[in-house]
């Protein structure tokens, strides 16, 4: 059964602990004020053994430069993706490591065969 609801993931959301088998947080955690608090809430509502799928932008210097260059030709958004306390995928990853999560996958996207500087997103699969 799927749920669609609106609430702030940084607050105690209306689900009991260990409720969901699978959680998806794709390209959203870089937009919240405190991604660490949001992660704690995601972990709280995920069942033991459950899977958490997360993607966050890498925001490499190369991509910032390309976006700025492209914006000279077309009108696009060029401000950084990371708007809260965490300012990059690297600081986000450090939070995950500090929480001692069980990584099943950490992969660059879409160019997993190239250095990280050419990737747009980092994709994680975590098991609680």
Residue pairs with C-beta under 8 A, 6 or more apart in sequence:
5 13
5 14
7 13
7 14
9 25
9 28
9 32
9 38
9 41
9 42
10 32
10 33
10 34
10 37
10 38
10 41
11 41
12 41
13 41
13 45
15 45
16 45
17 44
17 45
18 45
18 46
18 47
18 48
18 50
19 45
19 46
19 47
20 45
20 46
20 47
20 50
21 46
21 47
21 50
21 51
22 50
22 51
22 52
22 53
23 42
23 45
23 46
23 50
23 51
23 52
23 53
24 53
25 38
25 42
25 52
25 53
25 54
25 55
26 53
26 54
26 55
27 55
27 56
27 57
27 121
29 35
29 38
29 39
29 54
29 56
29 92
30 56
30 57
30 81
30 82
30 83
30 84
30 86
30 92
31 81
31 83
31 84
32 38
32 84
33 83
33 84
33 85
34 84
34 85
35 84
35 85
35 86
35 92
35 95
36 85
36 86
36 95
39 95
39 96
39 99
42 52
43 52
43 99
43 101
43 128
46 52
46 128
47 128
48 128
49 127
49 128
50 127
50 128
51 104
51 125
51 126
51 127
51 128
52 124
52 125
52 126
52 127
52 128
53 123
53 124
53 125
54 123
54 124
54 126
55 109
55 121
55 122
55 123
55 124
56 89
56 92
56 121
56 122
57 81
57 82
57 89
57 120
57 121
57 122
58 89
58 108
58 116
58 119
58 120
58 121
58 122
59 80
59 81
59 82
59 88
59 89
60 116
60 117
60 118
60 119
61 117
62 117
62 118
63 117
63 120
64 78
64 80
67 76
67 78
68 78
70 76
71 78
80 87
82 88
86 92
86 95
89 122
93 106
93 122
96 103
96 124
96 126
101 126
101 128
102 126
102 127
102 128
103 124
103 125
103 126
104 125
104 126
104 127
105 123
105 124
105 125
106 122
106 123
106 124
107 122
107 123
107 124
108 114
108 116
108 119
108 121
108 122
108 123
109 119
109 120
109 121
109 122
109 123
110 119
110 120
110 121
111 118
111 119
112 119
116 122
